[in-house]
Amino acid sequence: MELRLLALYPEQMNIYADRGNILFLQRRCEWRGIGFEYATSGPGEEFDPGAHDFLYLGGGQDRDQRAVATDVVASKREAVISASESGAVLLAVCGGYQLLGHSYQLGDERLPGVGLVDLETVRAPGPRLIGNVAIEVDLGGGPRTVAGFENHGGRTRLGPGETPFGRVIKGFGNNGEDGFEGVVKGNTIGTYLHGPLLPKNAWLADELIVRALERRYGKRPELTPLDDTVERAAHQSARTAAGV
């Protein structure tokens, strides 16, 4: 088997070590004898939505997000939506998460979004939402805890038909008010959790690997168990930092 991952704007959208998510996925595949094909798509570059089973879009600073927002709508919007609707895994973190929605309002400036999910983000005049965070999620195997770090000035609100990625246990989440964090729609996950996210939550990395392989090979594979002593310690440390 082989996992085929496409990183969207890896040079522009990589903050708080978010690129570590890709390295972690690669290692967990390689340790199991699963091939890992890595490709990128930067500004102005189109891509074939059927050629990749895992799309990744990290976070970035405002200046980078401005440039990416316009470009992703112009050169990648249809392919991103097509890949997601055909079952590809899409993990979008922080700024990438905000770009999945309709728009990101920065004062008088409105950055366009892909419109894959029904959500809007507005930069609020109040303080940034910063700190360690823990959320409870259920991706079909029962409740699990995901821990990470958030730092965002935008407040995101989901439309009435969308499902949050999780319920906030500690931290702020989407907006610091409604108690929800992120969004999940099929195999698409948007979240504010940095850190990077996946090394702190190895079970989530494996679930995404399984879903991506299932999309390509037509059945859900059984992954070979790994010695996750270090990964479990990292997860516990992230939970402890969040006060859980």
N, CA and C of each residue as an Amber inpcrd file, in Angstrom:
protein
   732
   0.8360000  -1.1900000   0.0000000   0.0000000   0.0000000   0.0000000
   0.8790000   1.2510000   0.0000000   0.2700000   2.3330000  -0.4340000
   0.9770000   3.6120000  -0.4750000   0.0140000   4.7360000  -0.1540000
   0.4480000   5.6480000   0.7180000  -0.3360000   6.8380000   1.0260000
   0.1960000   7.9860000   0.1760000  -0.6870000   8.6470000  -0.5420000
  -0.3070000   9.7400000  -1.4320000  -0.8110000  11.0580000  -0.8540000
   0.1290000  11.8580000  -0.3720000  -0.2140000  13.1040000   0.3230000
   0.1990000  14.3120000  -0.5050000  -0.6810000  15.2950000  -0.5330000
  -0.4180000  16.5640000  -1.2040000  -0.4430000  17.6820000  -0.1730000
   0.6680000  18.3980000  -0.0470000   0.7390000  19.5510000   0.8430000
   0.4180000  20.8100000   0.0480000  -0.5910000  21.5290000   0.4830000
  -0.9870000  22.7770000  -0.1720000  -0.2480000  23.9490000   0.4720000
   0.4560000  24.7200000  -0.3300000   1.1950000  25.9070000   0.1120000
   2.1270000  25.6100000   1.3040000   2.9760000  24.6060000   1.2100000
   3.8200000  24.2560000   2.3620000   4.8190000  25.3450000   2.7480000
   5.2190000  26.2030000   1.8150000   6.1590000  27.2740000   2.1400000
   5.4560000  28.4620000   2.7910000   4.2200000  28.7150000   2.4010000
   3.4860000  29.8710000   2.9180000   2.7220000  29.5450000   4.2100000
   2.2180000  28.3220000   4.3080000   1.3350000  27.9680000   5.4280000
   2.0090000  26.9080000   6.2990000   2.9510000  27.3810000   7.1050000
   3.6600000  26.4940000   8.0150000   4.1090000  27.3090000   9.2210000
   3.3340000  27.2240000  10.2920000   3.6310000  27.9870000  11.4980000
   3.4200000  27.0650000  12.6930000   4.1220000  27.3370000  13.7840000
   4.0560000  26.4810000  14.9750000   4.3810000  25.0270000  14.6430000
   5.3520000  24.8330000  13.7410000   5.8370000  23.4840000  13.3980000
   4.7570000  22.5950000  12.7980000   3.7890000  23.1930000  12.1200000
   2.7140000  22.3910000  11.5250000   3.2280000  21.3980000  10.4920000
   4.4010000  21.6820000   9.8950000   4.9660000  20.7480000   8.9240000
   5.2960000  19.4080000   9.5800000   5.4620000  19.4250000  10.9000000
   5.7150000  18.1820000  11.6210000   4.5940000  17.1740000  11.4920000
   3.3960000  17.6300000  11.1850000   2.2890000  16.6950000  10.9710000
   2.5760000  15.7690000   9.7900000   3.1420000  16.3270000   8.7280000
   3.4380000  15.5270000   7.5440000   4.5470000  14.5250000   7.8400000
   5.5880000  14.9680000   8.5250000   6.6890000  14.0710000   8.8700000
   6.2010000  12.9250000   9.7420000   5.3020000  13.2260000  10.6650000
   4.7710000  12.1910000  11.5550000   3.9650000  11.1580000  10.7640000
   3.1560000  11.6180000   9.8340000   2.4080000  10.6950000   8.9810000
   3.3630000   9.8130000   8.1680000   4.3980000  10.4320000   7.6330000
   5.3610000   9.6770000   6.8360000   6.0320000   8.5910000   7.6600000
   6.4790000   8.9370000   8.8640000   7.1620000   7.9500000   9.7010000
   6.2390000   6.8070000  10.0900000   5.0020000   7.1060000  10.4200000
   4.0880000   6.0450000  10.8510000   3.7270000   5.1190000   9.6900000
   3.7500000   5.6580000   8.4870000   3.5800000   4.7880000   7.3160000
   4.8280000   3.9360000   7.1020000   5.9840000   4.5560000   7.1070000
   7.2260000   3.8390000   6.8190000   7.5060000   2.7510000   7.8450000
   7.2090000   3.0170000   9.1080000   7.4480000   2.0140000  10.1450000
   6.5810000   0.7710000   9.9370000   5.5180000   0.9270000   9.1550000
   4.6230000  -0.1960000   8.8840000   4.8360000  -0.7920000   7.4940000
   5.8090000  -0.2860000   6.7680000   6.0350000  -0.7720000   5.4120000
   5.0610000  -0.2310000   4.4010000   4.3850000   0.8740000   4.7280000
   3.4510000   1.5270000   3.8060000   4.2080000   2.6230000   3.0730000
   4.1260000   2.6300000   1.7580000   4.7910000   3.6630000   0.9740000
   4.2040000   5.0300000   1.2550000   5.0070000   6.0540000   1.0370000
   4.5570000   7.4250000   1.2890000   5.0220000   8.3040000   0.1340000
   4.0600000   8.8050000  -0.6220000   4.3660000   9.6850000  -1.7420000
   3.9820000  11.1050000  -1.3640000   4.9630000  12.0210000  -1.4470000
   4.7520000  13.4030000  -1.0290000   4.8250000  14.3230000  -2.2440000
   3.8100000  15.1850000  -2.3930000   3.7950000  16.1710000  -3.4660000
   3.3310000  17.5030000  -2.8930000   3.6080000  18.5680000  -3.6170000
   3.2140000  19.9020000  -3.1580000   2.4700000  20.6370000  -4.2660000
   1.6900000  21.6140000  -3.8550000   1.0030000  22.4920000  -4.8010000
   1.0440000  23.9000000  -4.2310000   1.8040000  24.7610000  -4.8740000
   1.9930000  26.1130000  -4.3870000   1.1850000  27.1320000  -5.1660000
   1.5280000  28.4030000  -5.0240000   0.7790000  29.4740000  -5.6910000
   0.7040000  29.2720000  -7.2020000  -0.5050000  29.3870000  -7.7320000
  -0.7210000  29.2910000  -9.1640000  -0.7090000  27.8950000  -9.7330000
  -0.4780000  26.8910000  -8.9120000  -0.3680000  25.5130000  -9.3920000
  -1.6770000  24.7610000  -9.1840000  -2.1890000  24.1530000 -10.2430000
  -3.3700000  23.3160000 -10.1390000  -2.9490000  21.8900000  -9.7800000
  -3.9110000  21.0530000  -9.3860000  -3.5890000  19.6640000  -9.0980000
  -4.7620000  18.7660000  -9.4620000  -4.4500000  17.5000000  -9.6770000
  -5.4530000  16.4930000 -10.0240000  -6.0710000  15.9610000  -8.7360000
  -7.3580000  16.1870000  -8.5010000  -7.9730000  15.7620000  -7.2350000
  -7.9970000  14.2570000  -7.0460000  -7.8630000  13.4840000  -8.1160000
  -7.8770000  12.0350000  -7.9810000  -6.5270000  11.4200000  -7.7290000
  -5.4770000  12.2400000  -7.7810000  -4.1170000  11.7100000  -7.6690000
  -3.6140000  11.6260000  -6.2400000  -4.3530000  12.1930000  -5.3060000
  -3.8920000  12.2520000  -3.9170000  -5.0380000  11.8400000  -2.9960000
  -4.6920000  11.1150000  -1.9510000  -5.7110000  10.6420000  -1.0090000
  -5.6870000  11.3790000   0.3100000  -4.7090000  12.2760000   0.4830000
  -4.5840000  13.0570000   1.7130000  -4.1210000  14.4530000   1.3230000
  -4.9230000  15.4670000   1.6260000  -4.5580000  16.8510000   1.4000000
  -4.2940000  17.5150000   2.7450000  -3.2250000  18.3120000   2.7880000
  -2.8750000  18.9750000   4.0480000  -2.6490000  20.4660000   3.8120000
  -3.2640000  21.2950000   4.6610000  -3.1220000  22.7420000   4.5840000
  -2.8890000  23.2820000   5.9830000  -1.6980000  23.8320000   6.2310000
  -1.3470000  24.3050000   7.5580000  -1.7630000  25.7380000   7.8090000
  -1.2290000  26.2900000   8.8790000  -1.5420000  27.6560000   9.2640000
  -0.4690000  28.6180000   8.8210000  -0.8000000  29.9040000   8.7820000
   0.1700000  30.9080000   8.3640000  -0.1550000  32.2560000   8.9750000
   0.7880000  33.1680000   8.8630000   0.5590000  34.5200000   9.3380000
  -0.3820000  35.2520000   8.3840000  -0.8990000  36.3830000   8.8500000
  -1.9200000  37.0980000   8.0730000  -1.4520000  37.4340000   6.6580000
  -0.2040000  37.8810000   6.5130000   0.2650000  38.2790000   5.1850000
   0.2920000  37.0930000   4.2280000   0.6770000  35.9220000   4.7490000
   0.6970000  34.7260000   3.9100000  -0.7190000  34.2540000   3.6110000
  -1.5840000  34.3470000   4.6190000  -2.9500000  33.8960000   4.4280000
  -3.6780000  34.7570000   3.3960000  -3.3570000  36.0360000   3.3550000
  -3.9730000  36.9190000   2.3560000  -3.6400000  36.4320000   0.9460000
  -2.3700000  36.1430000   0.7150000  -1.9480000  35.7060000  -0.6120000
  -2.5350000  34.3490000  -0.9640000  -2.5520000  33.4550000  -0.0030000
  -3.0530000  32.1030000  -0.2420000  -4.5560000  32.1210000  -0.4820000
  -5.2870000  32.9510000   0.2550000  -6.7460000  32.9820000   0.1360000
  -7.1720000  33.2760000  -1.2940000  -6.5690000  34.2670000  -1.9130000
  -6.9140000  34.6160000  -3.2920000  -6.5030000  33.5180000  -4.2600000
  -5.3190000  32.9570000  -4.0270000  -4.7950000  31.9540000  -4.9580000
  -5.5610000  30.6410000  -4.8830000  -5.9200000  30.2110000  -3.6770000
  -6.5890000  28.9210000  -3.5600000  -7.9530000  28.9580000  -4.2340000
  -8.6270000  30.0860000  -4.1640000  -9.9140000  30.2050000  -4.8360000
  -9.7300000  30.2090000  -6.3510000  -8.6730000  30.8690000  -6.8270000
  -8.4560000  30.9960000  -8.2680000  -7.9240000  29.7140000  -8.9080000
  -7.0440000  29.0000000  -8.2020000  -6.3510000  27.8850000  -8.8520000
  -6.6800000  26.5020000  -8.2960000  -7.3210000  26.4240000  -7.1180000
  -7.4670000  25.1120000  -6.4920000  -8.8630000  24.8170000  -5.9430000
  -9.7420000  25.7880000  -5.9400000 -11.0320000  25.6120000  -5.2710000
 -11.7770000  24.3730000  -5.7590000 -11.9500000  24.2450000  -7.0510000
 -12.7260000  23.1200000  -7.5880000 -12.0660000  21.7830000  -7.2770000
 -10.7320000  21.7340000  -7.3500000 -10.0200000  20.4840000  -7.0730000
 -10.1190000  20.1100000  -5.6060000 -10.0230000  21.0930000  -4.7100000
 -10.1410000  20.8120000  -3.2700000 -11.5210000  20.2480000  -2.9560000
 -12.5530000  20.8780000  -3.4850000 -13.9160000  20.4090000  -3.2340000
 -14.1250000  19.0240000  -3.8340000 -13.6300000  18.8010000  -5.0440000
 -13.7780000  17.5030000  -5.6940000 -13.0800000  16.4070000  -4.9020000
 -11.8630000  16.6660000  -4.4520000 -11.1170000  15.6640000  -3.6810000
 -11.8510000  15.3330000  -2.3900000 -12.3160000  16.3620000  -1.6850000
 -13.0200000  16.1340000  -0.4260000 -14.3080000  15.3490000  -0.6350000
 -15.0780000  15.7290000  -1.6390000 -16.3630000  15.0610000  -1.8720000
 -16.1930000  13.6310000  -2.3500000 -15.0180000  13.2940000  -2.9060000
 -14.7670000  11.9170000  -3.3500000 -14.1090000  11.0670000  -2.2750000
 -13.9690000  11.6310000  -1.0600000 -13.5030000  10.8320000   0.0660000
 -12.0700000  11.0160000   0.4710000 -11.3250000  11.9070000  -0.2010000
  -9.9500000  12.1570000   0.2300000  -9.9480000  12.7860000   1.6180000
  -8.9270000  12.4630000   2.4050000  -8.7530000  13.1030000   3.7000000
  -8.2330000  14.5150000   3.4730000  -8.7980000  15.4750000   4.1800000
  -8.3200000  16.8560000   4.1370000  -8.1820000  17.3320000   5.5720000
  -6.9470000  17.6130000   5.9700000  -6.6800000  18.1630000   7.2960000
  -6.2040000  19.5910000   7.1270000  -6.9470000  20.5420000   7.7060000
  -6.6250000  21.9630000   7.6030000  -6.4830000  22.5340000   9.0070000
  -5.3710000  23.2100000   9.2540000  -5.0520000  23.6970000  10.5880000
  -5.0530000  25.2240000  10.6210000  -5.7350000  25.7840000  11.5820000
  -5.7610000  27.2140000  11.8870000  -6.0950000  28.0550000  10.6510000
  -5.1030000  28.7460000  10.0570000  -5.3940000  29.5470000   8.8750000
  -5.9710000  28.7200000   7.7460000  -5.4670000  27.4900000   7.5950000
  -6.0190000  26.5900000   6.5890000  -7.4600000  26.2440000   6.8780000
  -7.7750000  26.0650000   8.1420000  -9.1480000  25.7930000   8.5680000
 -10.0540000  26.9640000   8.2080000  -9.6070000  28.1810000   8.4860000
 -10.4210000  29.3520000   8.1850000 -10.7210000  29.4710000   6.6960000
  -9.7750000  29.0390000   5.8650000  -9.9570000  29.1410000   4.4160000
 -10.9310000  28.1130000   3.8510000 -11.3320000  27.1330000   4.6610000
 -12.3170000  26.1480000   4.1960000 -13.7160000  26.7520000   4.1150000
 -13.9410000  27.8580000   4.8250000 -15.2640000  28.4460000   4.8860000
 -15.5260000  29.4410000   3.7670000 -16.5070000  30.3060000   4.0000000
 -16.9080000  31.2790000   2.9780000 -15.9610000  32.4780000   2.9250000
 -15.5260000  32.9350000   4.1120000 -14.6700000  34.1150000   4.1270000
 -14.0490000  34.2970000   5.5050000 -13.0130000  35.1550000   5.5240000
 -12.3780000  35.5640000   6.7720000 -12.3690000  37.0840000   6.7610000
 -13.1170000  37.6840000   7.6830000 -13.2540000  39.1290000   7.7190000
 -12.1840000  39.7290000   8.6170000 -11.2920000  40.5390000   8.0230000
 -10.2320000  41.2280000   8.7540000 -10.5220000  42.7250000   8.7130000
 -11.2710000  43.2280000   9.6780000 -11.6520000  44.6280000   9.6380000
 -12.5020000  44.9010000   8.4080000 -12.0380000  45.8090000   7.5550000
 -12.7690000  46.1270000   6.3260000 -12.3920000  45.1980000   5.1710000
 -11.4480000  44.3260000   5.4030000 -10.9680000  43.4290000   4.3490000
 -11.6060000  42.0540000   4.4930000 -12.0720000  41.5270000   3.3710000
 -12.7070000  40.2080000   3.3800000 -11.8950000  39.2550000   2.5130000
 -11.2840000  38.2560000   3.1690000 -10.5340000  37.2510000   2.4320000
 -11.4870000  36.1470000   1.9860000 -11.4470000  35.7740000   0.7060000
 -12.3650000  34.7270000   0.2380000 -11.9460000  33.3580000   0.7420000
 -12.9130000  32.4560000   0.8430000 -12.6500000  31.0830000   1.2320000
 -13.0810000  30.1160000   0.1500000 -12.7330000  28.8570000   0.3410000
 -13.0680000  27.8200000  -0.6320000 -14.5640000  27.5380000  -0.6490000
 -15.2310000  27.6860000   0.5030000 -16.6610000  27.3960000   0.5770000
 -16.9700000  25.9210000   0.6620000 -16.0020000  25.1270000   1.1100000
 -16.2230000  23.6850000   1.2580000 -17.1570000  23.3790000   2.4060000
 -17.0580000  24.1670000   3.4670000 -17.9430000  24.0040000   4.6230000
 -18.5980000  25.3410000   4.9290000 -19.7440000  25.2730000   5.5950000
 -20.5160000  26.4650000   5.9190000 -20.0040000  27.0440000   7.2350000
 -19.0530000  27.9570000   7.1240000 -18.5440000  28.6360000   8.3030000
 -18.0210000  30.0030000   7.9020000 -18.0290000  30.9050000   8.8600000
 -17.5050000  32.2530000   8.6680000 -16.5540000  32.5660000   9.8110000
 -15.4970000  33.3030000   9.4900000 -14.5330000  33.7130000  10.5020000
 -14.3950000  35.2230000  10.4710000 -14.3790000  35.8370000  11.6560000
 -14.2470000  37.2850000  11.7910000 -13.1420000  37.5790000  12.7920000
 -12.2220000  38.4620000  12.4320000 -11.2090000  38.9040000  13.3890000
 -11.8730000  39.8360000  14.3940000 -11.9610000  39.3920000  15.6300000
 -12.6420000  40.1710000  16.6590000 -11.7010000  41.2220000  17.2460000
 -12.2450000  42.3140000  17.7750000 -11.3920000  43.3520000  18.3610000
 -10.7880000  42.9480000  19.6960000 -11.2640000  41.9000000  20.3140000
 -10.7690000  41.4770000  21.6140000  -9.4270000  40.7740000  21.5470000
  -8.9720000  40.2010000  22.6630000  -7.6710000  39.5300000  22.7100000
  -7.6640000  38.2520000  21.8790000  -6.4530000  37.8300000  21.4820000
  -6.2980000  36.5660000  20.7790000  -6.6440000  35.4170000  21.7210000
  -7.0920000  34.3250000  21.1390000  -7.4180000  33.1300000  21.9180000
  -6.1780000  32.2360000  21.9020000  -5.4620000  32.2250000  22.9950000
  -4.1510000  31.5910000  23.0620000  -4.0880000  30.6400000  24.2530000
  -3.4810000  29.4750000  24.0380000  -3.2200000  28.5810000  25.1600000
  -3.3070000  27.1220000  24.7820000  -2.9700000  26.2750000  25.7230000
  -3.1070000  24.8400000  25.5380000  -4.5840000  24.4700000  25.6050000
  -4.9590000  23.4900000  24.8270000  -6.3730000  23.1650000  24.6800000
  -6.5570000  21.6610000  24.5950000  -7.6680000  21.1920000  25.1180000
  -8.0490000  19.7830000  24.9940000  -9.5180000  19.7250000  24.6000000
  -9.8300000  18.8260000  23.6740000 -11.2020000  18.6720000  23.2150000
 -11.5750000  17.1960000  23.2000000 -12.8620000  16.9280000  23.2720000
 -13.3710000  15.5650000  23.1630000 -13.9830000  15.3910000  21.7810000
 -13.5140000  14.3720000  21.0640000 -14.0020000  14.1250000  19.7090000
 -14.5060000  12.6870000  19.6070000 -15.3320000  12.4480000  18.6100000
 -15.8080000  11.0900000  18.3210000 -15.8680000  10.9300000  16.8080000
 -14.8940000  10.1910000  16.2840000 -14.8390000   9.9550000  14.8420000
 -15.3900000   8.5860000  14.4740000 -16.1670000   8.0290000  15.3780000
 -16.8170000   6.7610000  15.0940000 -16.3970000   5.6200000  15.9900000
 -15.3260000   5.8040000  16.7490000 -14.8570000   4.7470000  17.6420000
 -15.0820000   5.0480000  19.0980000 -15.9520000   6.0080000  19.3960000
 -16.1830000   6.4140000  20.7780000 -15.3920000   7.6650000  21.1120000
 -15.7100000   8.3100000  22.2360000 -15.0630000   9.5730000  22.6060000
 -13.5640000   9.3960000  22.8420000 -12.7790000  10.3240000  22.3040000
 -11.3340000  10.3680000  22.5240000 -10.9430000  11.8150000  22.7850000
  -9.7960000  11.9890000  23.4150000  -9.3000000  13.3260000  23.7020000
  -8.2170000  13.7160000  22.7110000  -8.3150000  14.9350000  22.2060000
  -7.2980000  15.5140000  21.3440000  -6.7560000  16.7420000  22.0680000
  -5.4180000  16.8440000  22.1410000  -4.7890000  17.9540000  22.8560000
  -3.8400000  18.6980000  21.9250000  -3.7110000  19.9880000  22.1500000
  -2.8210000  20.7840000  21.3110000  -2.6890000  22.1880000  21.8400000
  -2.3980000  23.1150000  20.9280000  -2.1670000  24.5080000  21.2780000
  -2.8880000  25.3900000  20.2750000  -3.5290000  26.4480000  20.7550000
  -4.2580000  27.3590000  19.8670000  -3.7520000  28.7820000  20.0440000
  -3.7550000  29.5270000  18.9440000  -3.3650000  30.9340000  18.9610000
  -4.0050000  31.5960000  17.7420000  -5.1580000  32.1910000  17.9290000
  -5.8840000  32.7810000  16.7970000  -6.6910000  33.9980000  17.2310000
  -6.6820000  35.0050000  16.3550000  -7.4850000  36.1910000  16.6080000
  -8.8660000  36.0730000  15.9990000  -9.0260000  35.1860000  15.0200000
 -10.3160000  35.0010000  14.3790000 -11.2840000  34.2120000  15.2410000
 -12.5470000  34.5590000  15.1440000 -13.6310000  33.8060000  15.7930000
 -14.4240000  33.1230000  14.6860000 -14.4820000  31.8190000  14.7390000
 -15.1580000  31.0380000  13.7030000 -16.4980000  30.5450000  14.2150000
 -17.5040000  30.6670000  13.3800000 -18.8370000  30.1660000  13.7300000
 -19.3380000  29.2740000  12.5960000 -19.8100000  28.0950000  12.9840000
 -20.2930000  27.1130000  12.0200000 -21.7360000  27.3820000  11.6570000
 -22.0870000  27.0620000  10.4060000 -23.4720000  27.1280000   9.9880000
 -24.2810000  26.0350000  10.6720000 -25.6070000  26.1310000  10.6410000
 -26.4620000  25.1950000  11.3850000 -26.3510000  23.7470000  10.9330000
 -25.8990000  23.4870000   9.7180000 -25.8080000  22.1110000   9.2470000
 -24.4550000  21.4680000   9.4360000 -23.4840000  22.2000000  10.0180000
 -22.1290000  21.6790000  10.1550000 -21.9030000  21.0620000  11.5360000
 -20.9630000  20.1150000  11.5960000 -20.6450000  19.3940000  12.8210000
 -19.2760000  19.8060000  13.3330000 -19.1550000  20.2240000  14.5930000
 -17.8400000  20.5760000  15.1250000 -16.9490000  19.3490000  15.2360000
 -15.6550000  19.5750000  15.1340000 -14.6900000  18.4990000  15.3060000
 -14.7730000  17.9350000  16.7140000 -14.9550000  18.8150000  17.7040000
 -15.0290000  18.3270000  19.0750000 -15.6590000  19.3350000  20.0210000
 -15.7980000  18.8700000  21.2550000 -16.3150000  19.7180000  22.3370000
 -15.1470000  20.1460000  23.2090000 -15.0910000  21.4270000  23.5100000
 -13.9750000  21.9600000  24.2810000 -14.0440000  21.4800000  25.7310000
 -12.9420000  20.8920000  26.1940000 -12.7970000  20.5380000  27.6110000
 -12.0520000  21.6520000  28.3280000 -10.9190000  22.0560000  27.7460000
 -10.1410000  23.1890000  28.2480000  -9.6870000  24.0170000  27.0530000
  -9.7250000  25.3280000  27.2000000  -9.3080000  26.1970000  26.1130000
 -10.4670000  26.9900000  25.5530000 -10.2740000  27.5610000  24.3800000
 -11.2650000  28.4550000  23.7850000 -12.0490000  27.8200000  22.6470000
 -11.3600000  27.1260000  21.7330000 -12.0560000  26.5420000  20.5980000
 -12.3400000  27.5500000  19.5080000 -13.4240000  27.3480000  18.7960000
 -13.7280000  28.1600000  17.6130000 -13.8640000  29.6470000  17.8990000
 -14.4840000  29.9690000  19.0260000 -14.7490000  31.3830000  19.2810000
 -14.7330000  31.7650000  20.7540000 -14.4770000  30.8100000  21.6250000
 -14.4320000  31.0990000  23.0460000 -15.7850000  31.2480000  23.6970000
 -16.8550000  30.9490000  22.9450000 -18.1950000  31.1620000  23.4730000
 -19.0820000  29.9260000  23.4070000 -19.1200000  29.2430000  22.2650000
 -20.1100000  28.1730000  22.1000000 -19.6320000  26.8000000  22.5640000
 -18.3700000  26.6620000  22.9700000 -17.8820000  25.4000000  23.5100000
 -17.4930000  24.3710000  22.4710000 -17.3850000  24.7680000  21.1980000
 -17.0310000  23.8220000  20.1400000 -15.6790000  24.1830000  19.5280000
 -15.0430000  23.1660000  18.9330000 -13.7500000  23.3800000  18.2790000
 -13.7490000  22.7000000  16.9270000 -13.2960000  23.4470000  15.9070000
 -13.1030000  22.8720000  14.5910000 -14.3820000  22.4720000  13.8860000
 -14.2000000  21.7200000  12.8130000 -15.3150000  21.2140000  12.0230000
 -14.9160000  19.8690000  11.4360000 -15.8780000  18.9760000  11.2650000
 -15.6370000  17.7050000  10.5850000 -16.7760000  17.4720000   9.6060000
 -16.3950000  17.1290000   8.3820000 -17.3820000  16.8810000   7.3310000
 -16.8510000  15.7460000   6.4770000 -17.3750000  14.5430000   6.6890000
 -16.8210000  13.3810000   6.0090000 -15.4050000  13.1490000   6.4610000
 -14.4640000  13.1370000   5.5120000 -13.0540000  12.9780000   5.8420000
 -12.3030000  14.3050000   5.8940000 -13.0520000  15.4050000   5.9310000
 -12.4420000  16.7320000   6.0630000 -12.4880000  17.1750000   7.5130000
 -11.3320000  17.5800000   8.0370000 -11.2440000  18.0810000   9.4090000
 -10.5510000  19.4320000   9.3890000 -11.1820000  20.4180000   9.9880000
 -10.5750000  21.7180000  10.2080000 -10.4480000  21.9470000  11.7000000
  -9.3060000  22.4660000  12.1510000  -9.0850000  22.6450000  13.5820000
  -8.0990000  23.7740000  13.8230000  -8.1980000  24.3890000  14.9960000
  -7.2500000  25.4200000  15.3890000  -6.0400000  24.8370000  16.1240000
  -5.9900000  23.5510000  16.3410000  -4.9460000  22.9600000  17.1760000
  -3.6180000  22.8400000  16.4290000  -2.6350000  23.5670000  16.9490000
  -1.2680000  23.5260000  16.4490000  -0.4500000  22.5860000  17.3350000
   0.8490000  22.6600000  17.1700000   1.6830000  22.0820000  18.1840000
   2.9230000  21.3130000  17.8200000   3.0090000  20.5450000  16.7580000
   1.9480000  20.2120000  15.7970000   0.9310000  19.2270000  16.3710000
  -0.1740000  19.1010000  15.7080000  -1.3180000  18.3340000  16.1970000
  -1.0650000  16.8340000  16.2750000  -0.5900000  16.2200000  15.1920000
  -0.5960000  14.7560000  15.0960000   0.4260000  14.0660000  15.9960000
   1.6570000  14.5740000  16.1630000   2.5620000  13.8990000  17.0940000
   2.0430000  13.8540000  18.5290000   1.1700000  14.7690000  18.8790000
   0.5780000  14.7600000  20.2140000  -0.6530000  13.8620000  20.2940000
  -1.1240000  13.3980000  19.1490000  -2.3510000  12.5960000  19.0900000
  -2.1820000  11.4980000  18.0430000  -1.3470000  10.5040000  18.3780000
  -0.9760000   9.4700000  17.4030000  -2.1890000   8.6920000  16.9050000
  -3.1630000   8.4880000  17.7580000  -4.3530000   7.7310000  17.3400000
  -5.0860000   8.4580000  16.2110000  -5.0820000   9.7850000  16.2610000
  -5.7360000  10.5620000  15.2160000  -4.9630000  10.4370000  13.9010000
  -3.6410000  10.4740000  13.9740000  -2.8280000  10.2770000  12.7710000
  -3.1510000   8.9390000  12.1290000  -3.2540000   7.8820000  12.9380000
  -3.5480000   6.5590000  12.3930000  -4.9420000   6.5010000  11.7740000
  -5.8970000   7.1620000  12.3940000  -7.2510000   7.1710000  11.8430000
  -7.2660000   7.8520000  10.4720000  -6.5160000   8.9220000  10.3290000
  -6.4660000   9.6160000   9.0470000  -5.7390000   8.7830000   7.9940000
  -4.6910000   8.0850000   8.4000000  -3.9870000   7.1850000   7.4810000
  -4.9380000   6.1070000   6.9740000  -5.6860000   5.5020000   7.8740000
  -6.6340000   4.4490000   7.5110000  -7.6670000   4.9740000   6.5200000
  -8.1920000   6.1590000   6.7890000  -9.2190000   6.7180000   5.8960000
  -8.6580000   7.0230000   4.5120000  -7.4320000   7.5230000   4.4620000
  -6.8220000   7.8160000   3.1720000  -6.5660000   6.5360000   2.3800000
  -6.0920000   5.4880000   3.0420000  -5.8480000   4.2150000   2.3650000
  -7.1570000   3.5610000   1.9380000  -8.1760000   3.7060000   2.7400000
  -9.4810000   3.1440000   2.3930000 -10.0220000   3.7980000   1.1320000
  -9.7900000   5.0770000   0.9760000 -10.2590000   5.7730000  -0.2120000
  -9.6060000   5.2000000  -1.4760000  -8.3230000   4.8750000  -1.3880000
  -7.6180000   4.3730000  -2.5710000  -7.8790000   2.9000000  -2.8220000
  -7.9320000   2.0920000  -1.7550000  -7.9640000   0.6430000  -1.9460000
  -9.3310000   0.0160000  -1.7230000 -10.3070000   0.8160000  -1.3100000
 -11.6780000   0.3330000  -1.2640000 -12.0780000  -0.4000000  -0.0160000
 -11.1780000  -0.6030000   0.9150000 -11.5410000  -1.2400000   2.1800000
 -10.6660000  -0.6750000   3.2860000 -11.1960000  -0.7270000   4.4820000
 -10.4940000  -0.1580000   5.6330000  -9.3940000  -1.1150000   6.0920000
  -8.1350000  -0.7080000   6.0070000  -7.0540000  -1.6160000   6.3750000
  -6.8510000  -1.7010000   7.8860000  -6.2270000  -2.7730000   8.3020000
  -5.8080000  -2.9310000   9.6950000  -4.3370000  -2.5340000   9.7910000
  -4.0400000  -1.5000000  10.5560000  -2.6650000  -1.0430000  10.6800000
  -1.9010000  -1.8880000  11.6940000  -0.6480000  -2.1710000  11.3940000
   0.2110000  -2.8870000  12.3180000   0.4330000  -2.0340000  13.5620000
   0.2260000  -2.5960000  14.7660000   0.4600000  -1.8150000  15.9960000
   1.9250000  -1.3840000  16.1000000   2.1430000  -0.2080000  16.6670000
   3.4880000   0.3150000  16.8830000   3.7330000   0.5030000  18.3800000
   5.0000000   0.5730000  18.7430000   5.3560000   0.8960000  20.1210000
   5.2070000   2.4030000  20.3020000   4.1000000   2.8050000  20.8970000
   3.7820000   4.2270000  21.0210000   4.0660000   4.7730000  22.4180000
   5.0990000   4.2560000  23.0620000   5.4390000   4.7310000  24.4050000
   5.7280000   6.2280000  24.3960000   6.5460000   6.6620000  23.4620000
   6.8940000   8.0860000  23.3810000   5.6760000   8.9070000  22.9800000
   4.8940000   8.4010000  22.0390000   3.7110000   9.1330000  21.5730000
   2.6720000   9.2780000  22.6860000   2.5120000   8.2300000  23.4770000
   1.5660000   8.3360000  24.6000000   2.0450000   9.3540000  25.6270000
   3.3560000   9.4090000  25.8420000   3.9090000  10.3950000  26.7720000
   3.6950000  11.8150000  26.2460000   3.8610000  11.9990000  24.9380000
   3.6370000  13.3180000  24.3340000   2.1770000  13.7400000  24.4830000
   1.2820000  12.7880000  24.2770000  -0.1480000  13.0870000  24.4240000
  -0.4750000  13.4680000  25.8630000   0.0610000  12.7000000  26.8100000
  -0.2190000  12.9880000  28.2150000   0.3580000  14.3390000  28.6180000
   1.5290000  14.6660000  28.0950000   2.1360000  15.9550000  28.4070000
   1.2750000  17.1040000  27.8760000   0.7110000  16.9270000  26.6710000
  -0.1680000  17.9450000  26.0940000  -1.4510000  18.0870000  26.9090000
  -1.9630000  16.9690000  27.3440000  -3.1670000  17.0370000  28.2030000
  -2.8810000  17.7310000  29.5260000  -1.7490000  17.3810000  30.1080000
  -1.3840000  17.9940000  31.3840000  -1.2060000  19.5040000  31.2350000
  -0.5720000  19.9110000  30.1330000  -0.3830000  21.3430000  29.8810000
  -1.7220000  22.0620000  29.7610000  -2.7250000  21.3560000  29.2500000
  -4.0570000  21.9480000  29.1000000  -4.8690000  21.8660000  30.3970000
  -4.3440000  21.1340000  31.3850000  -5.0590000  20.9990000  32.6550000
  -6.0670000  19.8810000  32.6720000  -5.8380000  18.8510000  31.8320000
  -6.7610000  17.7140000  31.7650000  -6.0200000  16.4570000  32.2150000
